[in-house]
Amino acid sequence: MIHREVLIQRKIGECEEKIQELHKKFPRLKEIADEVSRLSYELISAGILKKNSFKTANIDKEVKLLLREKELILKANSIPINIYEPEWNCPKCEDRGFITPGVLCECYTKEKLDNIFRKSGICGNMETKKFANFEVALYRDAKAMQEKVRRCREFARKVVDQEKQNNLFFTGAVGRGKTHLSLAIANEVLKQGGTVIYKRIDDLLDIIREYKFNREENPEKKGSQLEYLKKVDLLIIDDLGAENITPFAQNQLRILIEDRNNFDKAWIINSNLNFNELQDFYGQRVTDRIIEKADIFAFESEMSIRELLKKRELESKNK
Ligand SMILES: [Zn+2]
């Protein structure tokens, strides 16, 4: 996050330097500025002391004349009138982040959104995985796949609207499009302003392990990371089954899924394991927590999508 106070002070400092330069070059402008500020002060005191309105009207007139002269000097030298203003990143809120107290500026909302994207773990190439470039035609049963894509779009919408729904368990061999489709959901949720965390299971377990076993150093940051795993609108766990499955992993996965199920927080799990293997590796308790609130999507195609795409690329080159 930008430290807005620091930014504002810096912009004001830069502006003051710019005005000093200008006044060096055009001493009359400095005289005018000094005179206007002296008169303004007089005007305020007169107002406080409730002096006669004839005097205040005269001061007012004098100020207007000076400002007019300033305007003419600027114009004659092709200097923009806003030279006296700091160069705000967002002129709308002058970089404060709000328009009036309680009314946030859109630059603040955008900054927050950028921050959510950074925290999501989705970066680079992952941002290009969309529903629009998911190729249903590559699947053996394209129609069934089309229906799954429809359900995934609906899933994303319900996450954003915070509607209750079943979670998703994607199973299938490597390169079958599980990751693409879960990223398409994630990107859609992020675009709509929802929060997402996308982590491979081993990275996720590392975060939990760090918190449990190295709590002393920087406990606040680690605690908040763990809290965020529980609270984020959508948690996507990629590559379940590829990690070293230990009692610690089993237990932590169960707790995390249980917590999220209890608070109706959405999750997606991608796994190369089929359902029986999941039971064998993770045991009944974990499997129960997963299936109790999830739809299972099997990703099947004659060969892997990656291989198909590569084959197609080669064919087009050979033509
Ligand atoms: Zn703004």
Residues whose N, C-alpha, C, O or C-beta is under 5 A from the ligand:
A	BS01	ZN	C90 K92 C93 G97 C105 E106 C107 Y108
